[in-house]
Amino acid sequence: MDNPSQVPIRKATSTHSNSTITSMNRSSKSSSKIFKMGIPLLVVIALVAIGYFSVKQINHNQLMSSVNSNQFQAVFLTNGQAYFGKIKDINSDFLKISDIYYLQAGQVAQPKDSSAAQSSPLSLVKLGSEIHGPEDQMTISRSQILFYENLKSNGQVVKAIQKNKGN
């Protein structure tokens, strides 16, 4: 210090900047811990999702393997209704069917002899001609299905469908 008017320069130390750096180090360490814990959690979630969708796909394939796509199927519902058509898709929740027909009982006039056996003729009706004009596709809740089965090509229902398609 040759010149008495010169003031020695001190190194400035700020407790504020040191505490900011310390808190930044702490937050980066805690976010690093969260990041390190988050990666395994994401991997577990991804594996569970893959497993879930794999099981659903296997279940779907098993259900569809019982359906012969070259034949018509009969689907019997819990309300007594039966639909005949081609099952397009089936899973644990729904069944989709198209090219749909159903049976409808016809009206028979009262016979003169009440002892005569009464039978109402059944007719096969193509879905789509009803007053509400539905499309020829239906999605049915599996909870409403009793069972479904493949129909033989020489059965009466399939023969009637083929005859109807010929018209």
C-alpha positions as CSV (number, residue, x, y, z in Angstrom):
1,M,0.0,0.0,0.0
2,D,2.2,2.8,-1.2
3,N,-0.6,5.3,-1.4
4,P,-2.4,5.9,1.8
5,S,-5.5,7.1,0.0
6,Q,-5.9,3.7,-1.5
7,V,-8.3,1.5,0.3
8,P,-7.4,-2.2,0.2
9,I,-9.8,-4.3,-1.9
10,R,-11.4,-7.1,0.0
11,K,-13.0,-10.1,-1.5
12,A,-16.7,-9.8,-1.1
13,T,-18.4,-12.6,0.5
14,S,-22.1,-12.8,0.5
15,T,-24.0,-15.1,2.6
16,H,-26.9,-14.7,0.3
17,S,-25.2,-16.1,-2.7
18,N,-23.7,-19.0,-0.7
19,S,-27.1,-19.9,0.7
20,T,-28.6,-19.8,-2.8
21,I,-26.0,-22.1,-4.1
22,T,-26.5,-24.4,-1.2
23,S,-30.3,-24.5,-1.7
24,M,-29.8,-25.1,-5.4
25,N,-27.5,-28.0,-4.6
26,R,-30.2,-29.4,-2.2
27,S,-33.0,-29.1,-4.8
28,S,-31.0,-30.7,-7.5
29,K,-30.1,-33.5,-5.2
30,S,-33.8,-34.1,-4.2
31,S,-34.9,-33.8,-7.9
32,S,-32.2,-36.3,-8.7
33,K,-33.6,-38.7,-6.1
34,I,-37.1,-38.3,-7.5
35,F,-35.8,-38.9,-11.0
36,K,-34.0,-42.0,-9.8
37,M,-37.1,-43.3,-8.1
38,G,-39.4,-42.3,-11.0
39,I,-37.6,-44.3,-13.6
40,P,-38.2,-47.7,-11.9
41,L,-41.8,-46.7,-11.2
42,L,-42.3,-45.9,-14.9
43,V,-40.8,-49.2,-15.9
44,V,-43.1,-51.1,-13.5
45,I,-46.2,-49.2,-14.9
46,A,-45.1,-49.9,-18.5
47,L,-44.7,-53.6,-17.7
48,V,-48.1,-53.8,-16.0
49,A,-49.7,-52.1,-19.0
50,I,-48.0,-54.4,-21.4
51,G,-49.1,-57.4,-19.4
52,Y,-52.7,-56.2,-19.2
53,F,-53.0,-55.7,-22.9
54,S,-51.2,-58.9,-23.7
55,V,-53.7,-60.9,-21.5
56,K,-56.6,-59.0,-23.2
57,Q,-55.2,-59.9,-26.7
58,I,-54.8,-63.6,-25.7
59,N,-58.3,-63.7,-24.3
60,H,-59.6,-62.0,-27.5
61,N,-57.8,-64.6,-29.7
62,Q,-59.1,-67.5,-27.6
63,L,-62.7,-66.2,-27.9
64,M,-62.4,-65.6,-31.6
65,S,-60.9,-69.0,-32.2
66,S,-64.2,-70.6,-31.3
67,V,-65.9,-68.6,-34.1
68,N,-65.8,-70.0,-37.6
69,S,-65.8,-66.8,-39.7
70,N,-66.9,-68.8,-42.8
71,Q,-70.2,-69.8,-41.1
72,F,-73.1,-68.0,-39.6
73,Q,-73.5,-68.0,-35.8
74,A,-76.5,-68.0,-33.5
75,V,-76.4,-65.7,-30.5
76,F,-78.8,-66.4,-27.7
77,L,-79.6,-63.6,-25.3
78,T,-80.8,-63.6,-21.7
79,N,-84.2,-62.0,-22.7
80,G,-85.0,-65.0,-25.0
81,Q,-84.2,-63.3,-28.2
82,A,-81.9,-65.0,-30.7
83,Y,-79.9,-63.4,-33.5
84,F,-78.3,-65.1,-36.5
85,G,-75.4,-63.6,-38.3
86,K,-71.7,-63.4,-38.5
87,I,-69.7,-62.6,-35.4
88,K,-67.1,-60.0,-36.3
89,D,-65.4,-59.4,-33.0
90,I,-65.7,-60.6,-29.4
91,N,-64.0,-59.6,-26.2
92,S,-64.7,-59.8,-22.5
93,D,-67.1,-56.9,-22.7
94,F,-68.9,-57.0,-26.1
95,L,-69.7,-59.1,-29.1
96,K,-70.2,-57.5,-32.5
97,I,-72.3,-59.2,-35.1
98,S,-73.3,-58.2,-38.7
99,D,-75.5,-59.7,-41.5
100,I,-78.2,-60.1,-38.8
101,Y,-81.4,-62.1,-39.0
102,Y,-83.9,-62.9,-36.2
103,L,-87.0,-65.0,-35.9
104,Q,-90.5,-63.4,-35.7
105,A,-93.7,-65.2,-34.8
106,G,-96.5,-64.6,-37.3
107,Q,-100.1,-64.0,-36.4
108,V,-102.5,-66.9,-36.9
109,A,-106.2,-66.6,-37.0
110,Q,-108.2,-68.3,-34.3
111,P,-109.0,-71.8,-35.5
112,K,-112.6,-72.9,-35.6
113,D,-111.8,-76.0,-33.6
114,S,-110.3,-74.9,-30.3
115,S,-108.9,-78.4,-29.7
116,A,-106.7,-78.0,-32.8
117,A,-103.1,-77.5,-32.0
118,Q,-102.1,-73.9,-32.4
119,S,-98.7,-73.1,-33.8
120,S,-97.6,-69.7,-35.0
121,P,-95.5,-69.8,-38.1
122,L,-92.0,-68.3,-37.7
123,S,-90.4,-66.1,-40.2
124,L,-86.8,-65.1,-40.6
125,V,-86.5,-61.3,-40.7
126,K,-83.4,-59.4,-41.9
127,L,-82.4,-56.6,-39.5
128,G,-82.7,-53.2,-41.0
129,S,-86.3,-53.0,-42.1
130,E,-87.7,-52.1,-38.7
131,I,-89.3,-48.7,-38.1
132,H,-86.3,-47.2,-36.4
133,G,-84.1,-48.2,-39.3
134,P,-81.1,-49.9,-37.7
135,E,-77.9,-50.6,-39.5
136,D,-77.0,-54.2,-40.1
137,Q,-74.5,-54.4,-37.3
138,M,-75.1,-54.9,-33.5
139,T,-72.8,-54.6,-30.5
140,I,-74.2,-56.7,-27.6
141,S,-73.0,-56.6,-24.1
142,R,-71.5,-60.0,-23.0
143,S,-73.5,-59.9,-19.8
144,Q,-76.7,-60.2,-22.0
145,I,-75.4,-63.3,-23.9
146,L,-76.3,-66.8,-22.7
147,F,-74.2,-68.5,-25.4
148,Y,-73.3,-68.4,-29.1
149,E,-72.7,-71.2,-31.5
150,N,-71.6,-71.8,-35.1
151,L,-74.4,-72.9,-37.4
152,K,-74.1,-75.8,-40.0
153,S,-74.5,-74.8,-43.6
154,N,-77.2,-77.4,-44.0
155,G,-79.4,-76.2,-41.1
156,Q,-82.8,-74.7,-41.6
157,V,-81.8,-71.2,-40.5
158,V,-78.8,-71.0,-42.8
159,K,-80.8,-72.4,-45.7
160,A,-83.5,-69.7,-45.1
161,I,-80.8,-67.0,-44.9
162,Q,-79.3,-68.2,-48.2
163,K,-82.8,-68.3,-49.8
164,N,-83.4,-64.7,-48.5
165,K,-80.1,-63.5,-50.0
166,G,-81.0,-65.1,-53.3
167,N,-84.1,-62.9,-53.6
